[in-house]
Structures are given as C-alpha cells and as structure tokens.
Amino acid sequence: MKEFSSYISETWNIREAIAKEIAESFEKGDSPLYIADYRPSISAEVEISQLWSVFDFLRDAAALSPKKKRLLNALKKSNNLTDQMQRRIAVCFNPFELDDLLLPERPNPRSKAQIALKKGLGALADRLMRQEENEGPIEELAAPYTGSEATLASVDDVIAGVKDILAERFAYDETARTMVREFAYDDGFFEVQLKNKKDPEFQRFNGKPIPIRQMPKEDLLILLSAEDRKAVRLKLGVRLFRISELVKHHFITNQDSSGFDLICQAIDDCWLRLLQPIIERDVKERLRKEVEQWAIVDISRALMTKMVESRSEGVYLFFGAFDVKYLSLVAFNAQGRLLGASLDKKHSTDKPALCERLRQFVNRYRPMLIIVPDDDSATRVEEIIKKSLDAAGSGIKIVRAALKPSAMELSHSDWMKNNFSDLDESMRTAFAIGLSFVQPMSLISKIGIKYFSIHPLQSYISSERCAEMVERAISEIVLHEGISLNDAESSALRLLPTLPEAMAKELLSSGPKRTYASKNDLLKAPGMTEVIFRNIAGYVVIPYSENPLDRTTVHPDHFNWVADMCGELSISLDAAVNNPESLRAITESDMGRKLFIEKKLIGQLEIGQRFTASVFSKHRRKLKLDELQEGTIVGGHVTNITPFGVFVNINAVCEGLIHISQLADTYIEAPEQVVTLGQLVNVRIIKIDPKKRRISLSMKGLSTQPVKVSPSKRQLSSLADHFQNR
C-alpha cells in the first residue's frame, strides 16, 4: 500500500513520510486506534478521524486486488501488457478506471458489434475510422460487402452492422468514457419519477429536472435511499448535444470524410444504447459514496457528543399499565442495566389507590425520574404515582414517554428475548419504552442504532455502515479507559482492535482461571500473535500487577521509555502514575515524542490511578532500605495522621514519615489541612537511616503548582466568630 502514500499525503494534507508509515501499518494489520494512541510520530500529526478515513480508502483500494488481477491476466493474454500499464494498474484506486481498461479486453461475444465483426465488417469499420476518404458516398464503400452473408442482404444491412461496431468502439474507448462520466457528474441532472404519485415525501421533486451539483447532499442521500427501496426512480439526464459534441471532438478528425454522417450517428447510438446505463450506474455509485461519507461524519459527531453527555449516573423507574389486571414496574440505571421489575395488581375502584409496590421501588432504587406511557391510562397512572409518592414524602419528577414503533419493536427483539426471557411480556414492553425514552448510549453496540434517535439522517445509511460507525465511536471511549480482563464483559472485549471473536471468548472464559501478572503474559494466551498483541496490549490493564505501568493503558513498547524518563526526573514509576503531569518537565528534543507525551502518554498514565489503592492493599514484596535512594520521588498512600506528621506506605519494609514542616511549602497548623487518611501522594525520600529503620519524606517542591492547603479548625472557628460578632 506504500504506492498510495503520495495520494494520501496530498488528499489528507499529511507529510509523505507519515503517509508511508500509515500505509505500512495498514499492511501489517494494525488498527487506526493503535496507530493514533501508540505511534508517537503519527499521533502527533494525524487525528483519529483522519486515520479512519485513510484506512477506509486503503481498504477500498485493497478490495480492488481481484479486479486488478483479472485485468492483468486479460492484458497479458492479449499481449497488451506493458511495464507502464502494469505500474498504472498498481497505483490505481479508481474502480471505474479499471472497468474502462478491462471492458475492451472482454467484449460481450453476443453483442451487435461482435456479431457484425464475425460477418467480416471489421475492415470497413477500420477504413471509416481512419477518416481518410473524402470522395464517394458511404453506400459505394459498403456495396462490396452486400451478399457476403445471408443477413447482409442490402447496403443498409452493412451500414447498420458497421454502425454497431463503431458505437461499441466509442463506448469501449477509455478516454471517451472518462470524459462522459465526468461531464455527467458535473453537468448532469436527475429526473425524479415517483412510484406513488401521491407520496407527500417526494412531491417537491416530482417531474423536476434537478442539476446534480446543485442538489443538497441531504436531499441526494434521501433520494438515493428511496431508490434503493424502490420508492422513486432517479433517471440521469444530460444535454444530448453537449455529450455528442464532446465525443465528436474526441473521435472526429475529418468532417469531410465519407463516413462522417455514420460516425455521428454511431456516437449518438453509443450514448443512448451503451454508455448512458453504465454512466448512470457509475455516477450514482460515486454520489452515494460521497453523500454517505458526508452523513457518516455528521452522524459520528452527533453520536460522540451524545455518548459523552450520556455518561451520567442515576436510576429511572418506568410505571405503566400494559395489562388488563396488572401495572408494570421496571427500574434501570443510566447505562440501561435492569435493576428490578415487578407487577402490581390493579384496583377495581375508579379512584386511584396507593401502590405499595411502587413505594418499595422508590425507597429501594431512589429513581431520579419516573416514566409513564403517554396513552389513555397516563392520567390515572400519574394520579396513582402522586398519591403513593405523596404518602411516601417524595417529590420525584414524572414524565410521559411516547409509544414509538421502535420501542414496540425493541420489546420483541432478539436481544430482549435472549436477555430477559424471564420477564413478563408487559414488563419487557415497559423496559423497552423506558430505554427508548432514556436512550442509554452504552447499549447501542448490543441492540443496534436503529432503536436510538441520534441524527435525522441515520435511517438513510446502510446498517453495516451504521454498525461500523457505532463500534468506532464506542471503541474510542471505552478503550481509552482501559479493559481489565477479569472484569470485562464480552461486549468490551470485542472492541479490542484485531482481536478475533473466538479469542475474545477464550480470554473471557479463562480470565478468572488464568492469572495475568503483566501485559506481556498475554503473549502466552492460545492463538495470540504478534499483531494482535501489539494492537490490544496497550488497552488491557492488569489491576494487581507489581509493575505500575501494567495498571495503565501505556503500551509495553513504551515501558522502557517511561522508565528512562522517570530516571531522568528521579521519580519512581508509582510517582509517575500518581502525578503524570510531572513528565511535562522532561527534556525531549524530538517534537513528535514531546507532543505524544502531552497528548497521549500523560492520559494513559492517569488510568492507573484507579487501581493504585487496590495494589497497595494486595501483598507485594517490600523494598529493602538499601534498595531505596535518597532524592527519589515515589508514590504511596497515607496510613496514619499525627499532630507532628504523616506516615506513608511507600511499599518499603517500614513506613516513611513526612514531618509537618515538610508537608507544604507554606506554614500549616495541622496535617489534615493537606492530606487525608488513605490518600495517594507523591513524596521525595530525603533521608534513610538503616540503623534506626527510619525513612524521612517530604512533599515540598514536587510540582510547579503548590500543595492545596485547607483551613484548619482553629481558622474556621475564628472565621465563624468573626461573622457572628459583626
């Protein structure tokens, strides 16, 4: 794929050296996610959105390999394969260009032109194409061929056969096809023909020739999608005289030749009979790809925004009547996980009665919102809720949810049946309506985007492209947070780039049985290859590993680099994880690596902070005093707070002490103003006394930002007295 590096460089405004690296990574089987997150030279210059686009281009180019192979074989068989043509085919990424080259090599043997050639009319067609004869009518040139075949009974039969040959030659001409295709794309128009003349959705297009280049992308996408559904027919039109003039200018060299009129007729026939259907197909294919890509970018942007906004906590309660005898209650969280479901018997009385089961659900799950179906029973259900919640002393907001067709479809979906088969049908319906109202983005990859309202254009994109778009968006968010194999769900493991589904199942099933002490232990997993390991190792975290970097999303390839930087700054790996911002002080002459540290590496180290407390609580080998070095910055957690200082566990044979005078750069009255019990802190080892088994620590001057100091109790009391005595 390196042959496309120049095109990639020009199209996406990327340095050619970087474009070449991207192409090489594609050939190696790397994913855009891995490249964007773990290739410093590339991630410093190229955004992930660009990488997805480049990989889509390379994927489409790679898909042309079978067609290229057929073309090479055909050219070789006809002795038309030259070194120049071979190089041209190698760098070609345009399927239309390959079709134009292949078509003359594989003509239809039953076409009118091929049948005419079998009758011996090829020589006359060649003679007319040379346009060298200016005297005598064409009938005189055709007369010698009359009667040579039973079907050539007259001069008109001969001329008709020659015209068929010329028309096919014009249609097979690569340059002519390219010119006509570009002309139709730039100056063509669509005539919209409705299947249902009264269809209100497309009435504004009916019977109107709409120039292609002036048509809004949104309308074009809608119409192309409607044609796929056979709701409309888009007929490509062009100004015929312009097409004729264009092709004539290419082929006619002598307007006084005897075959001029026949050549003109063949050109018109070439367009109407041979070129128009092919060009219409090609133009539509090109337009569909362009508008789909435009819509995908817009929908992806909306999806990412919603996914970030939806990452909230909270519980929702759905309460409604979908059964003659029972009321349905369903509780679920903001991520769409079912917490509880129940039925409560309806009361026969006309007056709304208190619902004890509803009160129990509210007290147990503390919902932030109660959702009721917007149907005929909505008012009565709301009265029951208000009566029950007023009695319970609660003021939870009540909202109505529309009964969308997509929600009804979700209630009967395979996902609902496979995962909640134990629920009553009315409870599944209630759960589906609740999910449709809340729309938890984390469920998109499990149940599909069609049940979610992300963007007005999403229904016009193919389900395959939508699924691909969703997986990319979710991957960018989930993988950056790290995946712990022991705690991961199957849906999360499937997001690991290049990981086969069979291996994901193996890792999931063997996770509790097999202990992964480090990221490199993944290499021992059955079926693991160098490519798979390279692509997934960064995103996998090992929460209880002794190496702090295994608890982060730092890639194993960068472990030595991080260790060298920590050595230069005289800080431990634990300290780097506790305070990744300290790496900004590193001296790095390579601007690409410097940008990678700031854009990627610091964030990857921060992920390890979630697991630091767990590691300290797990048994690890304690460092001996002679293994510690004065002046080194290490990480630890506060184990005890006294009036004179703070004791910190730094994973040594004894705890270190931060004297109160070493807790902050300014004066403090009590250690509680700076630290809390169990807090993770970075400290500098200022003195080691092996005989007394003492380690003296300091928190002074560890960063450019001063340690945050809270007011002491005495200061707060003085402030309170001040305001009371005013």
N, C-alpha and C positions, 0 to 999 in steps of 0.2 A: 504493500500500500504506500510505500515511500514515493512512488511515481506521482501520487496526488498531492504531495507536500506543497508544491508551488501554488496549486489551485486553492488549497486550504489556507495558505498564507495570505493570498490576495482576497479571498472571499470573506474570511473572518478577521482580517487585519491582525494576523499573528506572525511573529518572526518565523522565517522559514526553518531555522534550526529547531524551534519549538514545534512547528508543524510536523517536522520529520520525526521528532520524538513521539508525538501523539500517534502518528501513523504506525510507528514501530510497536508502540504499546498495544494498539489495536490488533496487530498481527500476533502478538504474544498472548492475547486473550485477556488482557487487563480491562477493567471496567472504568468508565468515566469517574465513578465515585472514588475509587482507589487513586486514580491519577490526580484528581483535584485535591485529595486530602493528604497524599503521601509522596508526591513527586515535587520536591521544592522548586525545581526550575520551571515546571509547568504551572503549578498552582499559584505562583507569584504573578503570572501574567494572564492566565486564562480562567474565566469564571466557569462554574459547573454547567450553566445553561449553554454556554458556547460548546463545551465538550460534548454535551448530549447531541447538539446539532451536528457537530463534526462526526461523531460516531454514527449518527443516522445516515449521513452522507456516505461514510465508508462502508456501512452495512449494505446500503443500496448498491454501491459500486461493486462490492464483493458478490452480491446476488446476480450480477451480470456475467459472472465467470462462465456458466454453461453456454450462454448465448455467444460469448466471445469464442469459446472453443468450437462451437458449430460453424461460426463464420471462418475461423482459421482453417478448419478442415475443408470447407467448401472452396475457399480461395486456393488452397493447396491442390485440391483435386482438379481445379480448372486452370492451374498454372498461373494464377493471377496474384499469388502471394509474394510480396517484395519485402525487403527489410524495412523500408519506410512505412509500408502498410502495417507491418507487424508492430512497429513502435507506436503507430497511431492507435491501433486497437488496444494496446496495453494501457494507454493513458486515457482511454475513452470511458466516460461515466454517463453518457447520454444514451438511453436505450433507443431513442428514435434514430440516432446516427447509426447504431449497429443494425437496426432494421433496414435502413436505407442501403447499407452496404451488402446485407445478406440477401435482400429481395431479388436482385438480378441474378444471383448465383443459384437460386432455387425457384425458377418460374413455375407457375401452375401449368402442367402439361395439357390440361383441358381448356385453357383459356382460348379466346378467339384468336389472339395473336399467335399462340403456339400452334394452333391448328392451321392457320394461314401459312406459317413457316414450313410446316410439313408438306404443304401443297406447292412449295417451291417459289413463294413470293418474296422471300428474303432479299434476293438480289435486286429486285425492283425497288424495294423499300430502301436499301442501301443507296441505290442510284439517286433516288429522290432526296434522301437526307443530305447527300453531298451538295445539292442545290447548284450544280454546275451547268445544267442545260437550260437555256433561256428560250429556245425556239420549239415550236410544235406543242399541240395540246397534250395533256396527260393521257388522253384516250389512245393516242398513237403509241405511247410508251407501254400501255397496258395491253394493246392488241395482241402481241406475240404470245401472251400467257393464256389467251382465251382458248378454252377447249383442252388445255393440258390436263385438266382434272374434270371429273363429271360435275363437280359443284361449281366450276368456273365456266359456266355456260355463256357468260356475256362479259363485256368490258366492265360493266357496273359491279359484277361479282369480284373481279380482280381488284378494282379500285377500293371496294369495301374491305377486302382482305388486307390490302396494303395499309389502309387507314387504321385497321385494328393493330397491325404491327407497329405503326408509328405511335399510336396512342399509348401502347404498353411501354415502348421505349422511353417516351416522355415521362410516363408515370414512374418508371424504374430509375430515372436519372436522379442521382443523389443530390446534386446542386438544385435541381428544379423542385424536388420535394422539400428541401430545406427552405428555399425561398417562399414557396407557397405556404408552408406551415407557419413561418414567422409572419407572413402577411396576414393570414387568417387570425393569428393570435393578436396582432396589433390592430388590424382594421376590420376584423370580422364582427358579426353581431349574432345574437341568438333570437330566434322566434319561439316564443313560449306557447305551446299548444296544450291546452288543458284536457285531461281525460274526462273530468267532470266540469262541464261548462259553468255550473253554478257554485263551484268551490270558492268560498269567500277568501280563503287564504292567499289565492294566487290571481284573483280578479284584476289586480293592479298591473299584472304582467301580460294579461291575455291579449294576443293579437298585436303586440307592440314589438317591433324590432329594437332590441336593446344592444347598443355597442358594448362589446366585451370589456374594453379597457375603461369604460365609464361606469360599469356596474359595480356598486359597493360590494366589498368582499362578503359581507354578511348575507346579502341577497343571493350572491352567486353560490355560497355554501348551501343555503336553504333550497335553491332550485336544483342543484346537483343532487342533493339528498332526496328531494322529491322525485327526481327522475329515476333514482335507484329504486324507489318504492313504486314506480310506475304511476305516480300521480300526475306527472306532466311529461311532456316530450320537448327537449331542447334541440331545435334544429339549427345547425350552424349555417349562416349565410354570409356571402361576400358579394362585392360588386363584381359581377362576372367579367365585365370588360376590363377591369383592373387586373384581374387574375390572368386573363388572356394576353393582355399587353405585356405583363411581367414574364410569362412563359415564352411568348413570341420573341421578346427581346433577347432571351437566353438562347433560343434554338435557331431563329431565322437569320441567316446571313445574306440572303439574296432574295429580295422581294420580287424580282423579275423572273425567278426560276419557274419552270413549267409546273412544279409541284407545290407552288406557294399556296394556292387555294386549298389543296388537300391537306397540307401541313396545318393550316389554320383550323380546318375542320377537325383534324386529329387532336389538336390542342384543346379545343372545346370539349370534345368527346372524352379526352383524358381526364379533365377536371370533373365533369358531370358523372361519368361512369366509374372511374377508377380512383381518382385522388380524393374527391370530396368525402366519401365514407371514412377513408383512412385518416385524413386530416382532421375531421370532426372528432374521431376517437382520440387522436393524439392531443389535440387542443384541450379537450375535456379532461383527459388524464393529467395534463400539465396543470390546468387550472385547479382541479380537485386537490392535487398535492400542495399547491401554493396556499389555497384558502384553508385547507385543513391544518397546515403548519401554522398559519396565522392564528387560527382559532385555538389551536393547542397551546400556543404561547399565552394567549389571553386567559384561557381556562386554567392553565397551570398557575398563573399568577394569582387568580382568584382562589384556587384551591389551597395554595400555600398560605395565603392570608387567613383563610377560614381555619386551617389546621392550627396555625399559631394562636388565633383568637379562641379556639375551642378547647385549648389545653387548660381547662378550669376544673375545679373540684366542686362537689355538691351532689345532692340526691334529688331525683324527680319522682313524683308519685302520680300515676295515672289512675283515675277513678271514673268508671262509667258503666252504663247498662247495655250489654250486648246479648242478654239472655232474658227470657221471659221471667225466670224465677230468681236470678242472681245478679248482683252487682260485682264487677271485676275490679280488683286492686292489684296494681303492679308497681313495684319500686325498683328503680335502676339508677346508676350513677352517671356522671357526665361523660364517661367513656363508653357507655352503653352496656355495662355489665349488669345482668339481672341480680337484684339483691333479695327480692321476695315477691311472691304472687299468691293471691288468695281470692276466694269467692265469699260473698256475704249475701244471705237470703234477703230478698226484697220483702218489705212490709206491705200488706194488702190495704192498709189505711191510706186515704187520699192525702193525709197530712204527712209532710216529711218527718221521718223518725230519726232519732240519734243512731249513728252507726258505730258500734263499739269496736268492730274490726278496723275501721278507719282510724279511730283514736289510737289503737295499738300500733298501727303502721306509722303514724305521725310521731308517736313517742319513741318508737324504736329507731326509725331511719332519719328523723329530723329533716324532711324534704324542704328544699328552697322554693319549690313550686308544685302546685297540684294542677294537673292537666285533665280536662274533661272533654269528651267528644262533642263537637258542635252539631248536635242532631236534635230531634224532637224532645228528647229526655234531658237536654242540657240544663234547663232551668230547674227542674226538680232535683237533679243531681247536685247542682250548686247549693240549693236550699238544704239538702242533707249535709253537705260539707260544712256550711256555715253553722248549722245547728250543732253538729258534732264538734267542730273546732272551737266554737264559742264556749261550749261546755268544757273543753279541754284548756281553755285560756290561751289559744294560739291565734296568730294573725298572719297566716301564710297566704301568699297571693294565689289567686285562682285564674287560670287562663283556659280559653277554648281552643281546641285543635280541629282543623278542618279534616273531613274524612276523604283524603286524597286517594285516587285509584292506586297510586304507587304504594300507599300504606296497606291497602287491602291485598295487593299483590305480594307484599313482603310477608304478610301474615300466613300466606300459603306457600312461601318459598321453600326450597330445599334446605337452606340454611336454618330457617325457623324450625322446620320439621326435624332436622337431624340433631339440632342442639337443644330443642325444648319440646320434645315429643311428649314429655310427662305433663305438660301444661294443658289445661282445658282449652278448647278452640276459642272461647270468648276471651280467655286470658292472653292467648297468642295474638288475638286481634288488638287487645288493649296495649300490649307491649309494642306491637308494630306501629300503632298510631302514635304512641309516646316517642318511639325512636324517630319516626318521620317528623315529628314536631321539633325535637331537640337536635336531631341530626349529628350524632357523635362522629367526628371525622375518623376516629380510630377504627371504626367498623367498616370503612369503605373498602379496604382490601379484602375483607371477609365476605361481605354481602353484595358488593358491586356498586358502582357510582350511579346506576340508574335510579336508585332509591333516594338519592340526595339531590338537592337543588343547589348546585354550585354556580352555574352560569347559564344564561339563556340559550347558548349555542351548543351545550353539551349533548343534546339529543341528536344533533346533526353529524356527530363524529362517530366513526365506527367503534364498536365495543372493544375491539382489540387495541386501538389507539388509546381509548379512554383507560383501559386497564393498565396499559404501559405507562401512561401519564401519572396515574394514581400511585403506582408502585414506585416510580421515581420520586414523587413528592414525599411519600411516606418514608422512603429509604433515607432521604436527605436529613429528615428529622430524627428518626429512630436510631439510625446507625451512629450518628454523632453523639448520642448519649451513651453508647456502648451496650453490648449484649453479653450478659452473663449466661453461660451455657446451662448451668444448673437451674436457673430461674426463668430461662427464656421459654416463650410459647412458640409453637410451630410457625405461627404467622410471622414472628420476629426473625426466626432463623432463615425463613425463606427470603428475607430481604438481604441477607449476606451475599454480596456480589460473587457470581460464578459458582456458588455452592449448589451442586446438584440436589434435587429434591430427595433422592434416596439417601444421600449422605446427611442431609439435614435431619431426616428421620432417625438415622443411626446415631447422630450426635445427641438428639433429643432423648432417645431411649436409653442411651448409655451414659448420659450425663451424671445421674446420681450414682451409677456404679463405678464409673471411671473418674479418678481424681486428676484434674489438670492442675499441676503445680505451677505451670508457666505457660505462656503463649506458645513457646516452642514445642510443648508437649502435644500440641495439635498435629504436629508432623507424624505422630505415631498413630493417629486415627486411621482406620481402614479406608483405603481409597484416596487418601489425601495426596494431592500433587503439589508441586512447587507453585504452579499458577494459582490454584485455589487458596493455598496457604498465604501467598503474597497478597491476595485480594481481600481475605477475610481477617487476617491476624490482627490488623490494627483495630478493628471494631469489636473484637472479642476481649472482654475483661475477665481477669481471674481475681475475684474479690479477696481471697485469702493468701495470695502469693506473697512470699517474702520480699520479692523484688517490687518496689513501689511502682515501677513503670508497667508491670503486668496488670496493675489495677487501674490503668489509664487506657485511653484509646491511642496512645503513642504506638507507632509501628515498631516491631522488633528490629527492623533495619536501622532505626534511629536511636536505639538504646545506647550504643557506644557514643554517638554524637552528643546525646543529652548528658551522659556521664562525664564526657570531656568538658562540657560547658560548666557542669557543677564543680568539677575540679578546678577550673579556672576561677570560679567565683567563691571557692572554698565553702560550698554548701553541700549538704547531703541530698540524696535523691528524695528522701522523705520531705526535706525542707523545700525542694523544688516543687513537689506536688502540693504541699500546703500553701506555698506562695509562688505560683508560676510567674507572676509579674516580675520576679527577681531576674528572670532570664533576659529582660529587656536591656539590662546593663551589660550584656555580653558584647565583646568586641568582635564584629563579624565584617570582614571586608567584602564578602560575596553578597551583593544586594539581594539576589534571589533567596538565599538562605536566611538573610535578615528578615525579609518580608514573610517568609514561611514561618519563622518563629513567632512573629507578631500576629499573623492572620490565622495560623493553624495550630502550631505546637503548644502555645500557651493554653488555648481552649482544650486541647487533648489532655494536657496535664491536669486541668481542673476537674475532669471527670473522676479522677482518683480520689478526690476529697470525700466522695460519698462512701467510700469503703475503708477509709483510714481508721475510723473508730472500731470497725469490725476486726481489722487486722490486729490492732493493739490488744483487743480482748482475746484473741487467739494465741495459743502458745507459739512463741518464736525463740530461736536461740538468742540469748542475751549476749551483747557485746562485752568483751573484757575491757578493763580500763586501758590496757596497753594498745587496744585497737582503736581507741578514740584519739583525736588530735585537737589540741588547743587551737582556737581560732576558727574551727569548722562550724558551719551553721547546720543544725539538724532540726528535725521535726519531732514533736512529742505531744502528749496530752496532759493536762493539769490533773494531778491526783489528790492534792491537798493544798488548802489555802490557810496560812497562819498570819498573825499580825506582823511578823518580821519578814515574810516572803512566801514564795510559791514553790511547791515540789512538782517536778515534771518527770514523767516516764519517757525517757528517750531510748528505750529498749537496750539499756545497759544493765550491768549486774547490780547497780544501785541507782536510785533516783537522783536527779540533779536538783539543785536549789537555785532559784532566782531570788536574790535578796531584794527587798522592797526598793532599794535605791537603784536597782538595775532593771526595774520593770518598765520604766518610761523615761523619755528624755527630759520630762518636766517633773516637778515635785508632786507627789501624791501622798494622801494620808492613809490609805488602806489599799491592799492588793485588789480588793473587789472592784475598785474603780477601773481596773484594766482587764482582768481575766475573770472567768467563771469556771466552776468545777467541771472537768471533762472537756474543756475547750482545747482544740488543736492549735498549737502555737509553734512558731519557728524561734529557735534560740541559738545563741552563739556560745560555744564552750570557751570560757575564759580561763579556767584553771582546773587541773586534775591533780588530786592528792591521793596516790595509790595507797600510802600507809594508812591514812585516815578513812580511805574509801569514800572520798567526797568529790563531787563534781559541781563546780560553780558555773552558773549560766547567766546570760544577760539577754535582754530584749532590746537594748539600746542600739540605735543606728542601724537597724536591719533593713530599712527601706527609706525611700525619699519622702514617703508620707508618714507623719508622726503617729505613734500609737494612740488610738482613741481612748480618752480618759473620761470616765463618767463622774458626776459629782458624788462626793462622799455623803454619808448620812448626816454628819455634822453640818456640811454645807447646805444640804436640803432643809434641815431643821432651821438653820439661820435664815434661809430664804423664806420659809413659811412664817417665821416670827416677824420678819420684816414686813410682809404683806398684811399680817394680822394687826400690826401696831401702826399702820399708816393712817 
